[in-house]
Each structure stands twice: as C-alpha cells, then as structure tokens.
Amino acid sequence: MTEIVRPRDAQGVADALAWAAAESEPMDVVGAGTKRGLGHGVTAPRVLDLTGLSGITDYEPEELVLTAAAQTPIADIESMLRQKNQQLSFEPPDFGPLFGAPAEHATLGGVIAANLSGPRRIKAGAARDNFLGLQAVTGRGEAVKAGGRVVKNVTGYDVMKLLAGSYGTLAVMTEISVKVLPAAEKTRTVLVAGLDAKTAVDVLGAALSSPHDVSGAAYLPAVNAQRSAVSYVSGAGASVTAIRLEGPPASTATRMAAIKDLVADQGAIEELHGMNSDTLWREIRDVAPLLSGDMVWRLSVPPAVGGSLFARLTDDGRLSGYLDWGGGLIWLAGPAGHDSALAIRAAADEAGGHATLMIAPDALKAEVPVFHPQPAERFRLTQRIKEGFDPRAVLNPGRMYPGV
C-alpha cells in the first residue's frame, strides 16, 4: 500500500525529504495533480502530498510582486490580482481538463515546475522569466533560498532557472515569488479567415515585427476553429488567423486599425471585443477545447518554419492541431501510433526544435521518450545537476528521463 505523507509547512517537507534521503526511499511528489499525466509515472512507495502548502503570504501591488506558498491555486492568485487590476503576465495555462482533471485547480508551484506559459509569452516571456524568488527543499532534505526577495543563494547554480521546468526532480518548492503587471484596460483581436498555415505564419510574423505591440498570434485550421465557443470563430467555415492587441483604449483602437490595414489584402476580416476575445485566447491557452485525440504533442520550433512544418505534419489528415506564438508553438493531436510519434519527433529535430509527448497510452510512452532526448553531453550535465540536488534520487525518479 502506498503511504501518503502530507506536510503542513516547509519544515515538514524538509523532515520528510531528509528521512527519504537517509533511507534512499523515492517519493512521488504531487501537488494538485492537474498535470500528473505529463511525463512518465513515478514508481515509489510514498507520495509526498504538498496540498497543505497553500496561501498568499505577501502581495505588494505597488512593487509588482506576489509571494505565495507553492500549492496556492492560480485561480486564487488571479482573483486577488483582479482586485488591483493586475495579472500574471505570462498567462499560465490550465491543463487540468487536458489531463482529465478539474479546471481551475492548477497551482503556482505546478505551473513554475513545468515552466508553462500561455499566448502572451511572445510579449511577456516564459514563466521562468517572471520567477523572482523561491524557498525550496532539495532531495538531500536541505532548505535553500534564491532570488531577489530572499538572501541565501545556492552557490554555483542559477536555482530558479534550473527548477523552472524540472518537474519536481531536483527540489520541492515551498514558497514562490513572481512578478505581476497591470492588466490591460482593453483587449481586441483581429481575425483573418481562410489562410493556409504557411501564409498565416507570414502574416503573424509581419504583425509581430510591426510596432503595434501584438500580445497574441495564433492560427487555427478550420477543423479546430469549429470547436471554439466563439461563434465568429466556429462559424467562419474556414481557418482563422488571430492577432491580439491589449492596452489603453485609445492606443488599442489605433493599433487595431493599423493591424487591420496590414492584413487587409489577406481575406475576410473580423474583430473580436472583450468577452469573445478573452474566450478565444483562453481556449488557445488551455488547449483542451480545441484538440481531440489519443495522442497530443507540443512542439517548440523556430517560428519561421512553424507554418510549413505544421502543413507537412497534418497533410494526410490523421493529425490536426493549431499554432501559437506566431508559429513557434505547434499543438498536434490524433490517433496514437509508434510510426507517427517517431515522425513527429524527427520533424521537430530537423526543424531545430523539440517535441514533448503530452498525452499518449502508457505503451507508447514506454517506446517513445516523453521529453525530447538530450545530446549525450547535455544529458551528462543533467545527471550531474540531479546528483548535486538529489544524490539519492528520491524526488520523482524517472518522471522526465531514466535515471533523473
């Protein structure tokens, strides 16, 4: 029977991990569990349940900084920020429904541990770029601090950059400080109907390279656009290319007119205002409303090749999906298959990007690496970092790579 360990504070986490290190007993580190299906399953006799570490501990609106226990729900943080007309500018996605978990249960620690960012990444940066400080416990059971809001750093490592995207394999974060920014007064989205993927990426690239401060740039083929809850999108009967603008009302209106002029010769144009615009970008952010299939991939590639690569991978109709980040992020879904999975991974490699197998049957995950394989030299560095933080391999062993 699996034993569940539920610490109520950072000291409880340190005590649990010190014991695990002394006994060389691995632990399955779990928060709200909304992304537990991402990565390989962890085989361990004990679960370290972190849900007791919740609550906003410090919020300084004037300083644009918020600090919270790692398992504080993103929904609670966003609720507090709305009271001051502020936001998490990296637009953290809610992948709960994608993995069969409830919506609005994602936590700050889970989002940072997976380094997840939404459509505004092209403007505001990734989650790690908004990560200011932390308190954590390593696999040795040692408490560490890093970042601008605290004073003790771990010599030799940029701890925040390492832990963002480490999926709980290096240390357990107990408290996190993040940057917050003012929320936009107005949001508008220009829609262009009927473009193919390559042309759409060219249009998105032109918008992003313009001086009009675009904060969202996505492309939905017709089959995926029709799944949207926004009638202007689902009823277009064609592909939809979306360009988002945010800011003060007068500035947004002026930039919107300029973007419409920029794309005027590309096809039918529509404009979304606040509520419809928010709904569409939430769908793009959260993925689940727009995809369907037994296998889901997330590819990060140079934006310039995103359109042509997407067209090639979806040409035979077995896979569908959409593009975000101006073509730099490709989502694909379809029937699970070994040959198809290998082809997607090879295509990402060829394009100079990387691919993550987000959802697949366990049998396929056993054959095809979930995370993009690292070159031998980089993997040796990954192993050395793991040994430095967690020499007994007690934290989520095998979640990302064998032996890590």
C-alpha angles and dihedrals in degrees: 000000000000114000117220117213114198113187116193098206144009092277089056090053091050092049092049094049094044088056092046091051093048091050096036088233114155120224133207102225111212135175121171089333096228092135100032090120091061110096129001122322115260118234108208137138092229136047118211101212109199099182091111090069099081138127141079107268102181134009123178108179093183091053092044092232132125126185123193142162108270097251096052108130115250087226090062092048093049091048091056093044092052089061087064096036091249134127148189095262095203088068100225112221125233105227095170096106091044088062096038096261127123121278121252095027098105114122134215092244093050093050093048094043089056094037092228122179133175134220093298090067089098088066108023101034130236127311090264090056090060094044109109106171147343149192115214145160120232127218086263089064091249121141114228135181131200141170141044099305095057136045112222116077130186107248116238099017138081088223098188094052090049097047095046100087097011095111094221095301097119108033142345112249113219101175131019135192119203137181117249128195138196114279118243117263092214135023124194132171129201114212123201115192130211106021124140117235098260094048090045092055090049089053092046090049091053090050092048093048091049121094091248099101100236114199100185133031120175142152125211119188114222094261091057097036090060089063092063121110089220107095094209088059102037092043096049091094088212142059117299126217111197129200119183128205126186136181144075113354098250094044093046092050092050094048091045091057090049093051091048089053089048093056098032095114095047101079143276112356129205132176127219122204130204108303098034091043092051091049094051095049091045088055091049090047096049098041098200097091091056103041138064129179147094091256126047125185132189115203126189111199139154104287093232092065097038097093097048092043092050091049091051094048094048098038097105094048097240092108128044133176143121145257130247134173091047091299097318095105121054123190116195131182136176144107116336115252137156096224092046091050093051091048092052093049091048091049091053090050092049090051092052093250139100136245132213122202099223100176130015140129113281090247091060092045088055090057102036121045112247094215122046110272114252125226112261095255094049092046090054088054089049089053092050091051090049090051091050095053102028112016094168092050094233097143117083095316112205095007092124108010135359109275094014 
